[in-house]
Amino acid sequence: MLVNFRLALLRAIVLDNGLVHLIQASAPDMIGLVADDQRRTADLVAFLMEKKDELLNEYATMGQFSVVFQPQDDEDQI
């Protein structure tokens, strides 16, 4: 059980680092979507980091969850 927890923790760290990079690297493009004001890059990054932290906190406190797989069309049904 401890191995599963460590694996999950490592996956969360990788996810966190990936999200940080995505937000920082994409901020100028996202600003272009909101009036192209490049001076607001720091504000946008801070906002997105806060949202990322909220999402990861929800992920970290999840006791149990289910994954449901649904076929995309009739050909995928078994």
C-alpha positions in Angstrom: 0.0 0.0 0.0 2.9 2.4 0.8 4.3 1.7 -2.7 1.0 2.8 -4.3 1.0 5.9 -2.2 4.5 6.8 -3.2 3.7 6.1 -6.9 0.6 8.4 -6.6 2.7 11.1 -4.9 5.3 10.9 -7.6 2.7 11.1 -10.3 1.2 14.2 -8.6 4.6 15.9 -8.5 5.1 15.2 -12.2 1.6 16.6 -12.9 2.3 19.6 -10.8 5.6 20.4 -12.5 4.0 19.9 -15.9 1.2 22.3 -15.1 3.6 24.9 -13.8 5.6 24.8 -17.0 2.5 24.8 -19.2 1.1 27.9 -17.4 4.4 29.8 -17.5 5.2 28.9 -21.1 1.6 29.6 -22.4 0.9 32.8 -20.5 1.8 35.2 -23.4 -0.5 33.2 -25.7 -3.3 33.3 -23.1 -2.9 37.0 -22.7 -3.4 37.4 -26.4 -6.8 36.0 -25.9 -7.6 38.7 -23.3 -6.9 42.0 -25.0 -3.3 41.2 -25.8 -2.0 43.2 -22.8 1.4 41.6 -22.2 1.8 43.7 -19.0 -0.7 41.4 -17.3 1.4 38.3 -17.7 2.3 38.1 -14.0 -1.4 38.6 -13.0 -2.5 35.8 -15.3 0.3 33.4 -14.2 -0.6 34.1 -10.5 -4.3 33.4 -11.2 -3.6 30.2 -13.1 -1.2 29.0 -10.4 -3.9 29.5 -7.8 -6.4 27.5 -9.8 -3.7 24.8 -10.4 -3.1 24.6 -6.6 -6.8 24.3 -5.9 -7.1 21.5 -8.4 -4.1 19.6 -6.9 -5.5 20.1 -3.4 -8.7 18.5 -4.5 -6.7 15.7 -6.1 -4.7 15.1 -3.0 -7.6 15.0 -0.6 -9.7 12.6 -2.7 -10.4 9.5 -0.7 -11.8 7.4 -3.4 -12.9 7.9 -7.0 -14.2 5.9 -9.9 -13.3 5.9 -13.5 -16.0 5.2 -16.0 -15.1 4.2 -19.6 -17.7 4.8 -22.2 -17.5 3.7 -25.9 -17.2 6.5 -28.4 -19.4 4.9 -30.9 -21.1 1.5 -31.7 -17.9 0.0 -33.0 -16.1 0.4 -29.7 -18.8 -1.6 -27.7 -17.9 -5.1 -26.6 
